[in-house]
Amino acid sequence: MRVTKKAEERRNEILDAAAELFGQKGFDGTTTNDILEKVGVARGTLYYHFKSKEEIMNALIERHTDLLLGAAKEVAADKNIPVTERIIRVVMALNISGGNDKEIMEHIHKPQNALMHQKIQKVIINEVPPILTDIIREGIEQGLFSTPYPYECMEMVVAYTNTIFDEELVNLTNEERASRIQAFIFNAERLLGVESGSLTYMMRMFDSGNG
């Protein structure tokens, strides 16, 4: 008897299979035939949901980043968490992973997956600053921060941490990394108009490997 599955369930099966194969073989090394065999569907079924391998990759990235950004937004909106603590929790939320999407996190830095890496970086640089900006504006209202450019400050912070602390882009020794972290916090304090040493709590982001 032929089993008919709902469109969303079938779509997720295809994405799960693609995530596993991209992790094993890389995007370029995976063919649509590989995905077809993995899922066990006809070519027409695959193309009903996705017109190309590129479209599958984009859907995977969207699913993964939606998970991360959703968690970050949830933390940012929780007014019961102090402003400074919320900044840390938002950054840490961006590192969660689960299910088959874990394959994306584990293999995204492989050379063969450079395009996927680039696409996720683009989402982070465009979508994370607004989340952090809302928290900074709250901090300004509470007298914790002082800057006329809250969004631009967070844009600089996200762009810097998303590139300099990306091991695929910049190779740093432990000593160089420690120096960059100190310089980052030093300059972040000036961007936000707070006293020197006020943002040392940010060290927790880096101590947890979430820089």
N, C-alpha and C positions, 0 to 999 in steps of 0.2 A: 504494500500500500504506500502510495506516495505521500510524503509528509510535506504539508504546506506551512510555511512559517510566515509570521507577520513581517512586513517590510522592515521595521525598525530592528527586529531581532536578527534578520538576515544581514542587514547592513552592519550591525555590530559584530556579527560573526566574521564578516569579511575584514573589518578593521582589526579585529583581534588577531586574525591570521596574518594580515599584512604587518602588524606591529612585531609579531614574532619573527617573521621572515626578514624584515628590514633589520632587525637586531642581529640575526644570524649572518645574513649575506650582504647587508647594506642596501640602500635604495637602488643603486645602479645594478647591483648583482642579482636583484630579485626581478623575475618576469611575471607577467600576468598569468602565465601558465602555472607558475609556482603557486600563486595565490588560488587559482582555480582548483588545483590538486589538493591544496591544504584544506580548503573549505568543502570541496566536493560538490560544486555547483556548475551549471552550464555557463558557457561564455555569455550568452544572452542575459542570464540572471545577473552576472557581475556588471555588465555594461548598463543594465537597467538602473543600478544604484550608483555606479561610478563610470564616467566616460573614459577615464585614463588612469594610469598608475599615479600620475601627478595629482589627480583629483583625490585619490585615496590618501596620498601623503598629506594633502592639505586638510582633509577631514580628520586624519589622525592628530595632526598638530592642533586643529581647532578643538577637538575633544579633550586633548591633554591640557591645553592652556585654559579652556573653560573650567576645568577642574581646579587648576591652580588659582586662577583669578577669582573664582567663586569663593574659595576658602579665604583668600586674602580680603575680599570685600566684606565677607561676614565678620571677620575679626575687626576690620576698620570701622564697621558700623556699631560695634558694641561699646556703648558709652560707659559701661560699668568698668571697663579696663582703662587705667590711666594712659594718657597720651603717649608718654615715653615707652611704656610697656607695649602699647598697641603697635608702635613702629617696629619693634623687634618681632612681634608675633606675625605681622604682615609679611615681613621678609622671610621668616621661617616657614610660613604657610606656602610660599612659592616653591618650596622644595619637596612638598608631599608628592607621593605617587602610590598607585595601587593597581591591582588587577593586571591585565596584560599591558596597560600603558607603562608599567614599570620597565618594559623593554625599551621604550623610547628614552627614558631617563638613563638607563644603563649604557645604551649604545649611541646616544646622540652625539657624543664627542669623537666617535670614530671618524677617520678621514673620509670613508665612503658615505658618511651621512652628513657631510658638510652643508648641503642645501637645507636639510631639515633643521640643523643647528642654526643656520642663518635666519630661517623663517621664525623660529621660536624667539630668537634674540629680538627680532623686529617687533613681535607682539609685546614682549616685556618692556622694551624701550618706549613703546607707544601707550600701553595700557596700565603700567604700574605707577608712573608719576601721578596721574589723577587720583589714584587710590590714596597714595601717601600725602598728596596735597591737602585733601580734606582733613587729615589728621593734623597737619602742620597749621592749617587755619584755626583749628580748635585750640592748638597750643598758643597761637598768637592771641586769641581771645582771652586765654587764661593767663597771659603775660609770661609764658614760658619761652616763646620765640619772638623775634623781631626782624621781619624782612618784608619789603614791599613786593617781593617776587617769590611767593611760596611755590608756585608751579615750576618756575625755571630752576629753583634750587633743587627740587626733587628730580627734575629732568637731568640735571648735571650729576646728581648723586647716582641715579639709576644707570645712566650712560657710562659713568666711570666704573662703578662696581661690576657692571655687566661685561665690560671689556678687559680692564686691567686685571681682574681676578678670575678671568677665564683662562684656564691653563692651555687651551688650544690656540689662544691668540697671543698671550704674553707668558714667556717662560721666566719664572721668578725663583730664586733660591729662598730658603726659609727666612734668611736675614733680609732679603729684598722685600719679601712679602710683609714681614713685620714692619719695615720702614714705611711701606705704602699704606698700611693700615693706620699707622700713627699719623701720617700726613693727611690721609683721608679724613680722620676724625678732627684733626687740627683745622682743616679747611671747612669741613661741614659746620663746625662751631661758628666760624666767621660768616658763612653763608646764611646761617639762621640767626645771627646776632645774639649769641649767648656767650657767657664767660668761658674762658679756657678751662677745660676739665669737665664741663657740664655734660658732654656727650660720651663720657668714658663708658657708660652703660652699653654703648654700641659694640664694644668689644665682644659682647656675648654672641653677636651675629657671626663673628669670625671664629671665635673659640668653638662654636658648634659646627664649623665647616660650612656656614651659610653665607659667606662673603660673596 
